Amino acid sequence: MTSIDSDSLLSEVDVSERLEPLGLANRLVVDELKPLLPGLIKAYLTLKDAPETRKTHLFGGRYENIYIDRSRLPELDKVLKVAVAAASTVAKIREPLQVGCWFNEMQPGQETTLHTHDDDDEVLSGVFYVTVPENSGDLLLVDGDEQIAIPPVESAFVFFSPRLPHAVGKNRSEVMRLSIGMNFGIPERD
């Protein structure tokens, strides 16, 4: 994870006013990020198979996590600055958060398996939607017998507990869906 300064496109007040509670999660739509999406998509497509790109979590013939060197994705900086500001508000944590992120590419017919993100020191998890074709799969949050389906929205974040089991339904569209998964934590003190 890498720390990101608190300078953001949105103020804390603006984040609080825009957050939409969704039961087990919160959504934040940030239309101001839409102009960055074409550049982010182009950079992703160029770098996803680069030798230095790391891929993990091979399930159903696809890698669920694709890690690209963030220094090669300048568009990602603004997305992550907004993400960190929003995550601090959602988690009610005043100290600076760090964020780790990865791309999740879902081609038609693919889905993401049920899992959690509570491996390390995560205080919050999230997703940012880059491309969202119609019928490309809802985020499914599971809490005991309760399951909530959250439809993806382009240029929106969804934040939820890292301990909450979640999956993504099958991409029933005819094109790729692209999102960025995130985990937020408190930096270790020396």
Backbone as JSON Lines, residues from 0, in Angstrom:
{"i":0,"aa":"M","n":[0.85,-1.18,0.0],"ca":[0.0,0.0,0.0],"c":[0.89,1.24,0.0]}
{"i":1,"aa":"T","n":[0.39,2.29,-0.59],"ca":[1.12,3.55,-0.66],"c":[0.24,4.65,-0.1]}
{"i":2,"aa":"S","n":[0.83,5.55,0.69],"ca":[0.08,6.67,1.24],"c":[-0.16,7.71,0.16]}
{"i":3,"aa":"I","n":[-1.3,8.38,0.24],"ca":[-1.64,9.46,-0.69],"c":[-2.03,10.65,0.14]}
{"i":4,"aa":"D","n":[-1.55,11.83,-0.22],"ca":[-1.88,13.01,0.58],"c":[-3.38,13.29,0.5]}
{"i":5,"aa":"S","n":[-3.85,14.09,1.42],"ca":[-5.28,14.32,1.55],"c":[-5.84,15.32,0.55]}
{"i":6,"aa":"D","n":[-4.98,15.93,-0.27],"ca":[-5.45,16.85,-1.31],"c":[-6.4,16.08,-2.22]}
{"i":7,"aa":"S","n":[-7.59,16.59,-2.42],"ca":[-8.62,15.83,-3.14],"c":[-9.48,16.75,-3.98]}
{"i":8,"aa":"L","n":[-10.18,16.14,-4.91],"ca":[-11.13,16.88,-5.73],"c":[-12.38,17.26,-4.94]}
{"i":9,"aa":"L","n":[-12.63,16.55,-3.88],"ca":[-13.84,16.76,-3.09],"c":[-13.47,17.12,-1.66]}
{"i":10,"aa":"S","n":[-14.19,18.03,-1.09],"ca":[-13.98,18.34,0.33],"c":[-14.68,17.29,1.18]}
{"i":11,"aa":"E","n":[-14.33,17.2,2.44],"ca":[-14.97,16.26,3.34],"c":[-16.48,16.5,3.4]}
{"i":12,"aa":"V","n":[-16.89,17.76,3.41],"ca":[-18.31,18.08,3.46],"c":[-19.0,17.57,2.21]}
{"i":13,"aa":"D","n":[-18.38,17.8,1.05],"ca":[-18.95,17.35,-0.21],"c":[-19.09,15.83,-0.23]}
{"i":14,"aa":"V","n":[-18.06,15.11,0.25],"ca":[-18.12,13.66,0.31],"c":[-19.3,13.22,1.17]}
{"i":15,"aa":"S","n":[-19.42,13.8,2.36],"ca":[-20.51,13.43,3.27],"c":[-21.87,13.69,2.63]}
{"i":16,"aa":"E","n":[-22.0,14.79,1.92],"ca":[-23.28,15.12,1.28],"c":[-23.61,14.19,0.12]}
{"i":17,"aa":"R","n":[-22.6,13.66,-0.55],"ca":[-22.82,12.8,-1.72],"c":[-22.93,11.32,-1.39]}
{"i":18,"aa":"L","n":[-22.47,10.89,-0.21],"ca":[-22.5,9.47,0.12],"c":[-23.93,8.95,0.15]}
{"i":19,"aa":"E","n":[-24.14,7.84,-0.5],"ca":[-25.45,7.2,-0.53],"c":[-25.39,5.88,0.24]}
{"i":20,"aa":"P","n":[-26.06,5.78,1.39],"ca":[-26.06,4.52,2.13],"c":[-26.82,3.44,1.36]}
{"i":21,"aa":"L","n":[-26.22,2.24,1.32],"ca":[-26.82,1.12,0.6],"c":[-26.94,-0.11,1.5]}
{"i":22,"aa":"G","n":[-27.28,0.1,2.75],"ca":[-27.38,-1.02,3.68],"c":[-26.01,-1.42,4.19]}
{"i":23,"aa":"L","n":[-25.38,-2.37,3.56],"ca":[-24.07,-2.87,3.99],"c":[-22.91,-2.08,3.38]}
{"i":24,"aa":"A","n":[-23.22,-1.07,2.59],"ca":[-22.18,-0.33,1.87],"c":[-22.58,1.13,1.72]}
{"i":25,"aa":"N","n":[-21.67,1.91,1.15],"ca":[-21.93,3.3,0.79],"c":[-21.44,3.53,-0.64]}
{"i":26,"aa":"R","n":[-22.22,4.27,-1.41],"ca":[-21.82,4.6,-2.78],"c":[-21.54,6.1,-2.87]}
{"i":27,"aa":"L","n":[-20.54,6.44,-3.68],"ca":[-20.2,7.82,-3.95],"c":[-19.99,7.97,-5.45]}
{"i":28,"aa":"V","n":[-20.88,8.69,-6.12],"ca":[-20.76,8.95,-7.56],"c":[-19.95,10.23,-7.73]}
{"i":29,"aa":"V","n":[-18.91,10.18,-8.55],"ca":[-18.03,11.32,-8.75],"c":[-17.91,11.57,-10.25]}
{"i":30,"aa":"D","n":[-18.9,12.28,-10.8],"ca":[-18.9,12.56,-12.24],"c":[-17.69,13.37,-12.67]}
{"i":31,"aa":"E","n":[-17.07,14.11,-11.72],"ca":[-15.88,14.9,-12.05],"c":[-14.72,14.03,-12.52]}
{"i":32,"aa":"L","n":[-14.76,12.73,-12.23],"ca":[-13.69,11.81,-12.65],"c":[-13.91,11.25,-14.05]}
{"i":33,"aa":"K","n":[-15.1,11.41,-14.61],"ca":[-15.39,10.83,-15.93],"c":[-14.41,11.24,-17.03]}
{"i":34,"aa":"P","n":[-13.93,12.5,-17.07],"ca":[-12.97,12.85,-18.13],"c":[-11.66,12.05,-18.07]}
{"i":35,"aa":"L","n":[-11.34,11.47,-16.92],"ca":[-10.12,10.68,-16.78],"c":[-10.27,9.24,-17.29]}
{"i":36,"aa":"L","n":[-11.51,8.77,-17.42],"ca":[-11.74,7.37,-17.7],"c":[-11.18,6.9,-19.05]}
{"i":37,"aa":"P","n":[-11.35,7.64,-20.16],"ca":[-10.77,7.16,-21.43],"c":[-9.25,6.97,-21.36]}
{"i":38,"aa":"G","n":[-8.54,7.88,-20.71],"ca":[-7.1,7.74,-20.57],"c":[-6.73,6.57,-19.68]}
{"i":39,"aa":"L","n":[-7.51,6.35,-18.63],"ca":[-7.27,5.23,-17.72],"c":[-7.49,3.9,-18.44]}
{"i":40,"aa":"I","n":[-8.55,3.83,-19.24],"ca":[-8.83,2.61,-20.01],"c":[-7.71,2.35,-21.01]}
{"i":41,"aa":"K","n":[-7.3,3.37,-21.73],"ca":[-6.23,3.21,-22.73],"c":[-4.94,2.74,-22.07]}
{"i":42,"aa":"A","n":[-4.57,3.36,-20.96],"ca":[-3.35,2.97,-20.25],"c":[-3.46,1.52,-19.75]}
{"i":43,"aa":"Y","n":[-4.62,1.16,-19.21],"ca":[-4.82,-0.21,-18.73],"c":[-4.63,-1.21,-19.86]}
{"i":44,"aa":"L","n":[-5.28,-0.97,-20.99],"ca":[-5.19,-1.9,-22.12],"c":[-3.76,-2.02,-22.64]}
{"i":45,"aa":"T","n":[-3.01,-0.93,-22.57],"ca":[-1.63,-0.94,-23.03],"c":[-0.73,-1.7,-22.06]}
{"i":46,"aa":"L","n":[-0.99,-1.59,-20.75],"ca":[-0.08,-2.11,-19.73],"c":[-0.49,-3.45,-19.11]}
{"i":47,"aa":"K","n":[-1.71,-3.91,-19.36],"ca":[-2.19,-5.1,-18.64],"c":[-1.36,-6.36,-18.89]}
{"i":48,"aa":"D","n":[-0.71,-6.44,-20.04],"ca":[0.11,-7.61,-20.34],"c":[1.6,-7.29,-20.37]}
{"i":49,"aa":"A","n":[1.99,-6.13,-19.85],"ca":[3.4,-5.76,-19.78],"c":[4.14,-6.72,-18.85]}
{"i":50,"aa":"P","n":[5.42,-6.95,-19.11],"ca":[6.18,-7.91,-18.28],"c":[6.18,-7.56,-16.79]}
{"i":51,"aa":"E","n":[6.13,-6.28,-16.44],"ca":[6.18,-5.9,-15.02],"c":[4.8,-5.93,-14.35]}
{"i":52,"aa":"T","n":[3.75,-6.16,-15.1],"ca":[2.4,-6.25,-14.52],"c":[2.25,-7.6,-13.82]}
{"i":53,"aa":"R","n":[1.75,-7.55,-12.6],"ca":[1.57,-8.76,-11.79],"c":[0.09,-9.13,-11.77]}
{"i":54,"aa":"K","n":[-0.19,-10.43,-11.93],"ca":[-1.56,-10.93,-11.92],"c":[-1.68,-12.03,-10.87]}
{"i":55,"aa":"T","n":[-2.78,-11.97,-10.08],"ca":[-2.99,-12.96,-9.03],"c":[-4.45,-13.4,-9.02]}
{"i":56,"aa":"H","n":[-4.74,-14.4,-8.2],"ca":[-6.09,-14.91,-8.0],"c":[-6.69,-15.45,-9.3]}
{"i":57,"aa":"L","n":[-6.1,-16.53,-9.8],"ca":[-6.57,-17.17,-11.03],"c":[-7.74,-18.09,-10.7]}
{"i":58,"aa":"F","n":[-8.93,-17.69,-11.09],"ca":[-10.14,-18.48,-10.89],"c":[-10.94,-18.47,-12.19]}
{"i":59,"aa":"G","n":[-11.44,-19.63,-12.58],"ca":[-12.27,-19.71,-13.78],"c":[-11.56,-19.24,-15.04]}
{"i":60,"aa":"G","n":[-10.24,-19.43,-15.08],"ca":[-9.49,-19.08,-16.28],"c":[-9.13,-17.6,-16.41]}
{"i":61,"aa":"R","n":[-9.37,-16.8,-15.37],"ca":[-9.0,-15.39,-15.44],"c":[-8.39,-14.94,-14.12]}
{"i":62,"aa":"Y","n":[-7.51,-13.96,-14.23],"ca":[-6.92,-13.35,-13.05],"c":[-7.87,-12.29,-12.52]}
{"i":63,"aa":"E","n":[-8.27,-12.43,-11.26],"ca":[-9.18,-11.46,-10.67],"c":[-8.48,-10.18,-10.24]}
{"i":64,"aa":"N","n":[-7.17,-10.22,-10.02],"ca":[-6.42,-9.04,-9.59],"c":[-5.26,-8.79,-10.55]}
{"i":65,"aa":"I","n":[-5.23,-7.59,-11.13],"ca":[-4.17,-7.2,-12.06],"c":[-3.53,-5.93,-11.5]}
{"i":66,"aa":"Y","n":[-2.24,-6.05,-11.14],"ca":[-1.51,-4.95,-10.49],"c":[-0.58,-4.3,-11.51]}
{"i":67,"aa":"I","n":[-0.83,-3.02,-11.79],"ca":[-0.01,-2.25,-12.72],"c":[0.72,-1.17,-11.92]}
{"i":68,"aa":"D","n":[1.98,-0.95,-12.23],"ca":[2.78,0.08,-11.56],"c":[2.05,1.42,-11.66]}
{"i":69,"aa":"R","n":[1.68,1.98,-10.51],"ca":[0.89,3.21,-10.48],"c":[1.61,4.39,-11.09]}
{"i":70,"aa":"S","n":[2.93,4.38,-11.1],"ca":[3.66,5.49,-11.7],"c":[3.43,5.55,-13.21]}
{"i":71,"aa":"R","n":[2.93,4.48,-13.79],"ca":[2.65,4.45,-15.23],"c":[1.2,4.82,-15.54]}
{"i":72,"aa":"L","n":[0.43,5.13,-14.51],"ca":[-1.0,5.45,-14.66],"c":[-1.31,6.79,-13.99]}
{"i":73,"aa":"P","n":[-0.91,7.92,-14.6],"ca":[-1.14,9.21,-13.92],"c":[-2.61,9.51,-13.67]}
{"i":74,"aa":"E","n":[-3.5,9.01,-14.5],"ca":[-4.94,9.24,-14.28],"c":[-5.43,8.62,-12.98]}
{"i":75,"aa":"L","n":[-4.74,7.58,-12.54],"ca":[-5.15,6.87,-11.34],"c":[-4.94,7.71,-10.08]}
{"i":76,"aa":"D","n":[-3.96,8.63,-10.09],"ca":[-3.68,9.44,-8.9],"c":[-4.91,10.2,-8.4]}
{"i":77,"aa":"K","n":[-5.63,10.87,-9.31],"ca":[-6.8,11.65,-8.88],"c":[-7.91,10.74,-8.37]}
{"i":78,"aa":"V","n":[-8.08,9.59,-9.02],"ca":[-9.09,8.63,-8.56],"c":[-8.76,8.19,-7.13]}
{"i":79,"aa":"L","n":[-7.5,7.87,-6.87],"ca":[-7.11,7.39,-5.54],"c":[-7.15,8.49,-4.49]}
{"i":80,"aa":"K","n":[-6.88,9.73,-4.87],"ca":[-6.99,10.84,-3.9],"c":[-8.44,11.0,-3.45]}
{"i":81,"aa":"V","n":[-9.36,10.92,-4.38],"ca":[-10.78,10.99,-4.02],"c":[-11.15,9.78,-3.18]}
{"i":82,"aa":"A","n":[-10.65,8.6,-3.56],"ca":[-10.96,7.38,-2.82],"c":[-10.51,7.47,-1.37]}
{"i":83,"aa":"V","n":[-9.28,7.96,-1.15],"ca":[-8.75,8.07,0.21],"c":[-9.56,9.08,1.04]}
{"i":84,"aa":"A","n":[-9.9,10.21,0.44],"ca":[-10.71,11.2,1.16],"c":[-12.07,10.62,1.53]}
{"i":85,"aa":"A","n":[-12.68,9.93,0.59],"ca":[-14.0,9.34,0.86],"c":[-13.89,8.21,1.88]}
{"i":86,"aa":"A","n":[-12.87,7.37,1.77],"ca":[-12.7,6.26,2.71],"c":[-12.5,6.77,4.13]}
{"i":87,"aa":"S","n":[-11.75,7.86,4.28],"ca":[-11.56,8.45,5.61],"c":[-12.89,8.89,6.2]}
{"i":88,"aa":"T","n":[-13.74,9.47,5.36],"ca":[-15.06,9.91,5.81],"c":[-15.94,8.71,6.18]}
{"i":89,"aa":"V","n":[-15.96,7.7,5.32],"ca":[-16.8,6.51,5.56],"c":[-16.34,5.78,6.83]}
{"i":90,"aa":"A","n":[-15.03,5.6,6.97],"ca":[-14.49,4.85,8.11],"c":[-14.38,5.7,9.37]}
{"i":91,"aa":"K","n":[-14.65,7.01,9.24],"ca":[-14.56,7.95,10.36],"c":[-13.16,7.92,11.0]}
{"i":92,"aa":"I","n":[-12.15,7.95,10.13],"ca":[-10.75,7.94,10.56],"c":[-10.12,9.25,10.12]}
{"i":93,"aa":"R","n":[-9.56,9.98,11.06],"ca":[-9.0,11.3,10.77],"c":[-7.55,11.26,10.33]}
{"i":94,"aa":"E","n":[-6.82,10.2,10.69],"ca":[-5.42,10.14,10.27],"c":[-5.33,9.69,8.82]}
{"i":95,"aa":"P","n":[-4.21,10.01,8.15],"ca":[-4.09,9.65,6.73],"c":[-4.18,8.15,6.52]}
{"i":96,"aa":"L","n":[-4.89,7.75,5.5],"ca":[-5.01,6.34,5.13],"c":[-4.05,6.04,3.98]}
{"i":97,"aa":"Q","n":[-3.7,4.78,3.88],"ca":[-2.96,4.32,2.7],"c":[-3.91,3.45,1.89]}
{"i":98,"aa":"V","n":[-3.61,3.31,0.61],"ca":[-4.48,2.53,-0.26],"c":[-3.65,1.6,-1.13]}
{"i":99,"aa":"G","n":[-4.16,0.4,-1.28],"ca":[-3.65,-0.55,-2.24],"c":[-4.74,-0.79,-3.26]}
{"i":100,"aa":"C","n":[-4.36,-0.96,-4.52],"ca":[-5.4,-1.14,-5.55],"c":[-4.95,-2.09,-6.64]}
{"i":101,"aa":"W","n":[-5.93,-2.59,-7.37],"ca":[-5.7,-3.5,-8.48],"c":[-6.87,-3.36,-9.46]}
{"i":102,"aa":"F","n":[-6.63,-3.75,-10.7],"ca":[-7.69,-3.74,-11.71],"c":[-8.39,-5.09,-11.71]}
{"i":103,"aa":"N","n":[-9.68,-5.06,-12.03],"ca":[-10.47,-6.27,-12.16],"c":[-11.17,-6.18,-13.52]}
{"i":104,"aa":"E","n":[-10.68,-6.96,-14.47],"ca":[-11.25,-7.01,-15.82],"c":[-12.17,-8.22,-15.91]}
{"i":105,"aa":"M","n":[-13.4,-7.97,-16.35],"ca":[-14.36,-9.07,-16.53],"c":[-14.86,-9.05,-17.97]}
{"i":106,"aa":"Q","n":[-14.49,-10.07,-18.72],"ca":[-14.98,-10.23,-20.07],"c":[-16.37,-10.88,-20.02]}
{"i":107,"aa":"P","n":[-17.12,-10.86,-21.13],"ca":[-18.45,-11.49,-21.13],"c":[-18.39,-12.93,-20.61]}
{"i":108,"aa":"G","n":[-19.35,-13.26,-19.75],"ca":[-19.44,-14.59,-19.17],"c":[-18.61,-14.81,-17.92]}
{"i":109,"aa":"Q","n":[-17.78,-13.85,-17.55],"ca":[-16.93,-14.01,-16.37],"c":[-17.61,-13.43,-15.14]}
{"i":110,"aa":"E","n":[-17.18,-13.92,-13.96],"ca":[-17.67,-13.44,-12.68],"c":[-16.54,-13.48,-11.67]}
{"i":111,"aa":"T","n":[-16.73,-12.82,-10.54],"ca":[-15.74,-12.82,-9.47],"c":[-16.27,-13.66,-8.32]}
{"i":112,"aa":"T","n":[-15.43,-14.57,-7.83],"ca":[-15.83,-15.51,-6.79],"c":[-16.01,-14.83,-5.43]}
{"i":113,"aa":"L","n":[-16.77,-15.47,-4.56],"ca":[-17.03,-14.97,-3.21],"c":[-15.73,-14.97,-2.4]}
{"i":114,"aa":"H","n":[-15.43,-13.83,-1.76],"ca":[-14.19,-13.69,-1.0],"c":[-14.31,-12.51,-0.04]}
{"i":115,"aa":"T","n":[-13.3,-12.34,0.81],"ca":[-13.2,-11.18,1.7],"c":[-11.84,-10.53,1.47]}
{"i":116,"aa":"H","n":[-11.62,-9.38,2.11],"ca":[-10.35,-8.67,2.01],"c":[-9.72,-8.47,3.39]}
{"i":117,"aa":"D","n":[-9.98,-9.34,4.32],"ca":[-9.52,-9.13,5.7],"c":[-8.22,-9.88,6.0]}
{"i":118,"aa":"D","n":[-7.29,-9.85,5.06],"ca":[-6.03,-10.56,5.21],"c":[-5.03,-9.84,6.1]}
{"i":119,"aa":"D","n":[-5.0,-8.52,6.03],"ca":[-3.96,-7.77,6.73],"c":[-4.6,-6.75,7.69]}
{"i":120,"aa":"D","n":[-4.27,-5.49,7.47],"ca":[-4.71,-4.42,8.37],"c":[-5.8,-3.55,7.76]}
{"i":121,"aa":"E","n":[-6.54,-4.07,6.82],"ca":[-7.54,-3.27,6.12],"c":[-8.61,-2.74,7.09]}
{"i":122,"aa":"V","n":[-8.96,-1.48,6.91],"ca":[-10.07,-0.91,7.7],"c":[-11.3,-0.7,6.83]}
{"i":123,"aa":"L","n":[-11.11,-0.72,5.5],"ca":[-12.22,-0.52,4.57],"c":[-11.8,-1.06,3.21]}
{"i":124,"aa":"S","n":[-12.77,-1.56,2.46],"ca":[-12.54,-1.99,1.08],"c":[-13.43,-1.17,0.17]}
{"i":125,"aa":"G","n":[-13.1,-1.17,-1.1],"ca":[-13.91,-0.42,-2.04],"c":[-13.66,-0.85,-3.47]}
{"i":126,"aa":"V","n":[-14.5,-0.31,-4.33],"ca":[-14.36,-0.54,-5.77],"c":[-14.7,0.76,-6.48]}
{"i":127,"aa":"F","n":[-14.02,1.02,-7.58],"ca":[-14.32,2.16,-8.44],"c":[-14.62,1.6,-9.83]}
{"i":128,"aa":"Y","n":[-15.73,2.03,-10.41],"ca":[-16.18,1.49,-11.69],"c":[-15.7,2.36,-12.85]}
{"i":129,"aa":"V","n":[-14.89,1.77,-13.73],"ca":[-14.3,2.47,-14.88],"c":[-15.2,2.31,-16.1]}
{"i":130,"aa":"T","n":[-15.52,1.09,-16.48],"ca":[-16.47,0.84,-17.57],"c":[-17.57,-0.08,-17.05]}
{"i":131,"aa":"V","n":[-18.8,0.27,-17.36],"ca":[-19.94,-0.48,-16.83],"c":[-20.96,-0.72,-17.95]}
{"i":132,"aa":"P","n":[-20.74,-1.75,-18.76],"ca":[-21.78,-2.08,-19.74],"c":[-23.05,-2.55,-19.03]}
{"i":133,"aa":"E","n":[-24.17,-2.36,-19.67],"ca":[-25.43,-2.83,-19.1],"c":[-25.37,-4.35,-18.92]}
{"i":134,"aa":"N","n":[-25.9,-4.84,-17.79],"ca":[-25.93,-6.27,-17.46],"c":[-24.54,-6.87,-17.29]}
{"i":135,"aa":"S","n":[-23.6,-6.1,-16.73],"ca":[-22.24,-6.61,-16.59],"c":[-21.94,-7.15,-15.2]}
{"i":136,"aa":"G","n":[-22.95,-7.32,-14.37],"ca":[-22.77,-7.96,-13.07],"c":[-22.84,-7.0,-11.9]}
{"i":137,"aa":"D","n":[-23.68,-7.34,-10.93],"ca":[-23.81,-6.55,-9.71],"c":[-22.76,-6.97,-8.69]}
{"i":138,"aa":"L","n":[-22.4,-6.05,-7.8],"ca":[-21.6,-6.37,-6.62],"c":[-22.56,-7.05,-5.65]}
{"i":139,"aa":"L","n":[-22.19,-8.22,-5.16],"ca":[-23.04,-8.99,-4.25],"c":[-22.38,-9.02,-2.88]}
{"i":140,"aa":"L","n":[-23.03,-8.42,-1.89],"ca":[-22.53,-8.4,-0.52],"c":[-23.35,-9.38,0.3]}
{"i":141,"aa":"V","n":[-22.66,-10.23,1.07],"ca":[-23.33,-11.29,1.83],"c":[-23.05,-11.1,3.31]}
{"i":142,"aa":"D","n":[-24.12,-11.03,4.1],"ca":[-24.02,-10.9,5.55],"c":[-24.97,-11.92,6.16]}
{"i":143,"aa":"G","n":[-24.43,-13.09,6.51],"ca":[-25.27,-14.17,7.01],"c":[-26.24,-14.62,5.93]}
{"i":144,"aa":"D","n":[-27.55,-14.54,6.25],"ca":[-28.57,-14.92,5.28],"c":[-28.94,-13.78,4.34]}
{"i":145,"aa":"E","n":[-28.43,-12.59,4.63],"ca":[-28.77,-11.41,3.82],"c":[-27.77,-11.25,2.67]}
{"i":146,"aa":"Q","n":[-28.32,-11.02,1.48],"ca":[-27.49,-10.71,0.31],"c":[-28.03,-9.45,-0.35]}
{"i":147,"aa":"I","n":[-27.13,-8.51,-0.58],"ca":[-27.52,-7.26,-1.24],"c":[-26.81,-7.18,-2.58]}
{"i":148,"aa":"A","n":[-27.57,-6.89,-3.63],"ca":[-27.0,-6.71,-4.96],"c":[-26.92,-5.21,-5.24]}
{"i":149,"aa":"I","n":[-25.73,-4.73,-5.56],"ca":[-25.52,-3.32,-5.85],"c":[-25.12,-3.17,-7.3]}
{"i":150,"aa":"P","n":[-25.99,-2.6,-8.13],"ca":[-25.65,-2.41,-9.54],"c":[-24.47,-1.44,-9.68]}
{"i":151,"aa":"P","n":[-23.54,-1.74,-10.59],"ca":[-22.41,-0.83,-10.79],"c":[-22.85,0.44,-11.51]}
{"i":152,"aa":"V","n":[-22.16,1.53,-11.21],"ca":[-22.41,2.82,-11.83],"c":[-21.06,3.39,-12.27]}
{"i":153,"aa":"E","n":[-20.94,3.77,-13.53],"ca":[-19.68,4.33,-14.01],"c":[-19.27,5.55,-13.2]}
{"i":154,"aa":"S","n":[-17.98,5.63,-12.89],"ca":[-17.4,6.75,-12.15],"c":[-17.93,6.85,-10.72]}
{"i":155,"aa":"A","n":[-18.26,5.69,-10.15],"ca":[-18.75,5.64,-8.77],"c":[-17.87,4.71,-7.94]}
{"i":156,"aa":"F","n":[-17.77,5.02,-6.66],"ca":[-17.11,4.17,-5.68],"c":[-18.19,3.48,-4.87]}
{"i":157,"aa":"V","n":[-17.89,2.26,-4.41],"ca":[-18.7,1.59,-3.39],"c":[-17.71,1.16,-2.3]}
{"i":158,"aa":"F","n":[-18.03,1.51,-1.05],"ca":[-17.18,1.19,0.1],"c":[-17.92,0.22,1.02]}
{"i":159,"aa":"F","n":[-17.17,-0.76,1.57],"ca":[-17.77,-1.78,2.43],"c":[-16.7,-2.37,3.34]}
{"i":160,"aa":"S","n":[-17.12,-3.12,4.34],"ca":[-16.2,-3.73,5.29],"c":[-15.35,-4.79,4.59]}
{"i":161,"aa":"P","n":[-14.04,-4.83,4.88],"ca":[-13.19,-5.86,4.28],"c":[-13.53,-7.27,4.77]}
{"i":162,"aa":"R","n":[-14.24,-7.36,5.88],"ca":[-14.63,-8.67,6.42],"c":[-15.92,-9.2,5.78]}
{"i":163,"aa":"L","n":[-16.56,-8.38,4.99],"ca":[-17.84,-8.75,4.39],"c":[-17.62,-9.61,3.14]}
{"i":164,"aa":"P","n":[-18.12,-10.86,3.13],"ca":[-17.98,-11.67,1.91],"c":[-18.7,-10.98,0.74]}
{"i":165,"aa":"H","n":[-18.04,-10.99,-0.41],"ca":[-18.61,-10.35,-1.59],"c":[-18.15,-11.06,-2.86]}
{"i":166,"aa":"A","n":[-18.91,-10.85,-3.9],"ca":[-18.64,-11.44,-5.21],"c":[-19.17,-10.47,-6.26]}
{"i":167,"aa":"V","n":[-18.94,-10.79,-7.51],"ca":[-19.51,-10.01,-8.61],"c":[-20.23,-10.98,-9.54]}
{"i":168,"aa":"G","n":[-21.49,-10.67,-9.83],"ca":[-22.28,-11.52,-10.71],"c":[-21.7,-11.57,-12.12]}
{"i":169,"aa":"K","n":[-22.19,-12.51,-12.88],"ca":[-21.69,-12.75,-14.23],"c":[-21.89,-11.54,-15.14]}
{"i":170,"aa":"N","n":[-20.88,-11.26,-15.94],"ca":[-20.97,-10.21,-16.96],"c":[-21.8,-10.77,-18.12]}
{"i":171,"aa":"R","n":[-23.04,-10.35,-18.19],"ca":[-23.96,-10.84,-19.23],"c":[-24.02,-9.87,-20.43]}
{"i":172,"aa":"S","n":[-23.11,-8.92,-20.46],"ca":[-23.03,-8.01,-21.61],"c":[-22.15,-8.66,-22.68]}
{"i":173,"aa":"E","n":[-21.91,-7.93,-23.73],"ca":[-21.07,-8.45,-24.82],"c":[-19.7,-7.79,-24.85]}
{"i":174,"aa":"V","n":[-19.39,-6.97,-23.81],"ca":[-18.11,-6.26,-23.79],"c":[-17.48,-6.32,-22.39]}
{"i":175,"aa":"M","n":[-16.22,-5.9,-22.32],"ca":[-15.47,-5.91,-21.07],"c":[-16.03,-4.91,-20.06]}
{"i":176,"aa":"R","n":[-15.99,-5.32,-18.82],"ca":[-16.28,-4.44,-17.69],"c":[-14.97,-4.26,-16.94]}
{"i":177,"aa":"L","n":[-14.66,-3.03,-16.51],"ca":[-13.4,-2.76,-15.83],"c":[-13.66,-2.0,-14.54]}
{"i":178,"aa":"S","n":[-13.08,-2.49,-13.46],"ca":[-13.19,-1.8,-12.17],"c":[-11.83,-1.82,-11.49]}
{"i":179,"aa":"I","n":[-11.73,-1.03,-10.42],"ca":[-10.51,-0.98,-9.62],"c":[-10.88,-1.33,-8.19]}
{"i":180,"aa":"G","n":[-10.34,-2.43,-7.69],"ca":[-10.56,-2.83,-6.32],"c":[-9.57,-2.1,-5.42]}
{"i":181,"aa":"M","n":[-9.97,-1.85,-4.17],"ca":[-9.12,-1.09,-3.25],"c":[-9.27,-1.6,-1.83]}
{"i":182,"aa":"N","n":[-8.17,-1.53,-1.1],"ca":[-8.17,-1.74,0.34],"c":[-7.5,-0.54,0.99]}
{"i":183,"aa":"F","n":[-8.04,-0.1,2.11],"ca":[-7.54,1.06,2.83],"c":[-7.07,0.61,4.21]}
{"i":184,"aa":"G","n":[-5.94,1.17,4.64],"ca":[-5.4,0.85,5.95],"c":[-4.72,2.06,6.57]}
{"i":185,"aa":"I","n":[-4.37,1.91,7.84],"ca":[-3.65,2.96,8.54],"c":[-2.16,2.65,8.44]}
{"i":186,"aa":"P","n":[-1.35,3.61,7.98],"ca":[0.08,3.33,7.84],"c":[0.71,2.95,9.18]}
{"i":187,"aa":"E","n":[1.67,2.02,9.12],"ca":[2.38,1.61,10.33],"c":[3.29,2.75,10.78]}
{"i":188,"aa":"R","n":[3.38,2.9,12.07],"ca":[4.26,3.91,12.66],"c":[5.6,3.28,13.01]}
{"i":189,"aa":"D","n":[6.67,4.01,12.79],"ca":[8.01,3.49,13.13],"c":[8.31,3.67,14.59]}
